[in-house]
Amino acid sequence: MLNKLVIIGVGLIGGSFALDLKRARLVREVVGIGRSEANLARALQLKVIDAASQDVASAVQDADLVLLATPVGQMAGVMAQLARALPHDAIVTDAGSTKGDVAALYRAHLGHHLARCVPGHPIAGSDLSGAAAARYGLFEAKKVVLTPLEETSPEALARVRLLWEACGAEVLQMSASEHDAVFAAVSHLPHVLAFAYVNSLLARPDAASCLQLAGSGFRDFTRIAGSHPEMWRDIVLANRGPLLADLAAFKQQLDKTIAQLEAGDAAALSADFLAASQVRSGWKR
Amino acid sequence: MLNKLVIIGVGLIGGSFALDLKRARLVREVVGIGRSEANLARALQLKVIDAASQDVASAVQDADLVLLATPVGQMAGVMAQLARALPHDAIVTDAGSTKGDVAALYRAHLGHHLARCVPGHPIAGSDLSGAAAARYGLFEAKKVVLTPLEETSPEALARVRLLWEACGAEVLQMSASEHDAVFAAVSHLPHVLAFAYVNSLLARPDAASCLQLAGSGFRDFTRIAGSHPEMWRDIVLANRGPLLADLAAFKQQLDKTIAQLEAGDAAALSADFLAASQVRSGWKR
């Protein structure tokens, strides 16, 4: 049971975490912190949080747990404020989509507090954002990856794990670099491709007809291009090493397809499409 | 009211068309033709069709309308058989995803019959295939594009339009080349990108971890990579001119993103992601 949970960034992830823990009676009070007063007012109105604040120092007094659920690009500023105000025992965790850079931020700003820092990443993204997107059960049967620092205490790690499990999530543990390599491939690369694809469509003179005639394949393929631009700018910059490598590999694969098309090589196209189709059809989640 | 409808290729599209027209009492008898006896047996069992045949010549005797719903790559062979057997008045239409090449096939094989030929493309794709995927209402609120030949009679065009409208579809009309340019952009390119993306993932040594940790963004982005490989081989080859141009434009856009990433140009990344995100979020379908 947490006496006081502070959520910094009350959006889809932070808000849904608060809702689930309140429903599970694992937290007494949730304080939300954010840049947008309108969003905090909405969060209060929806009872996602019990109190709102724009002042980190006063809000984290007596906090048991602080969840950083802002875009990664804002975490440095938030941690600098936390460094001066955090109670000695408070656990700090985060929901950042990249983990190598967030680990470096913990070291830079909370070096005295690393035993209580538990970097994490709930895999429950969405193109929705803001407190109004928060909902019960968002993490049910979803995965949460924790990437503890060398210094993270087993007890702090266990407590964070338990809270995510109480939200219905399956918790996995790996190193920050393993995490970042995998998510460059399965998440960051698809987002970059979807953004680039939509922009290449917009550059066409017949873009309006295209959008009018686009069907369900387009709908699903481009859903992630509706994602939060600032958050995704931060993610791709934070993880640009692995991402650039994956982009190069993707371009090679695409050039192979282009060569097959130019050559009219039906057998090679079939074989490649079949390989992808079989894996995708067999993928269960 | 059609006395006899012949569906060549009883899959998602052909089967769903038959179901809707039967429910609307617009057809007395549906005869299904296909290469797979198991699929035809399934179609009979599910009452998608009333009779099955593997012989085009006998099946199309007395037919009022023939729908070609096979992959485009099989249409030449089917039309060659139709040429010898088609009743003088029978309307021929198709559901091919490319229209320039199908128009050429009509001219090559059914030159004597062009007034009764109505090329078409229902926009209701899916990664599902086979008669078992057929369902009522598939075309409800979907678009169907008809690309009549110069020779197509207004009466034949009107009859095909009416049948699709009876299935709940919105029918549009354009030239084959307009159609092919738009669908290269909104459908064929995304499929090629999704196939290439899945194949680039499979080439990784940590592909298994990637598939295990992939989330809902991956799920939607790659759904079309589960599509029918043979059908998509035919489509991309049939429309490779416009598709190769779109691939080149996409690669340019991707190179722009890569340069922004390499330069760490946060403002340019934000601006491009925002442009895509706004269009995608505002897109309604």
Interface residues (C-beta under 8 A of the other chain):
Chain A: I123 A124 G125 S126 D127 K142 K143 V145 L172 E178 A181 V182 F183 A185 V186 S187 L189 P190 H191 V192 L193 A194 F195 A196 Y197 V198 N199 S200 L201 L202 A203 R204 D206 S209 C210 L211 L213 A214 G215 S216 G217 F218 R219 D220 F221 T222 R223 I224 A225 G226 S227 H228 P229 E230 W232 R233 V236 L237 R240 L243 L244 D246 L247 A249 F250 K251 Q252 Q253 L254 K256 T257 I258 L261 E262 G264 A266 L269 S270 D272 F273 L274 A275 A276 S277 V279 R280 S281 W283 R285
Chain B: I123 A124 G125 S126 D127 K142 K143 V145 L172 E178 A181 V182 F183 A185 V186 S187 L189 P190 H191 V192 L193 A194 F195 A196 Y197 V198 N199 S200 L201 L202 A203 R204 D206 S209 C210 L211 L213 A214 G215 S216 G217 F218 R219 D220 F221 T222 R223 I224 A225 G226 S227 H228 P229 E230 W232 R233 V236 L237 R240 L243 L244 D246 L247 A249 F250 K251 Q252 Q253 L254 K256 T257 I258 L261 E262 G264 A266 L269 S270 D272 F273 L274 A275 A276 S277 V279 R280 S281 W283 R285
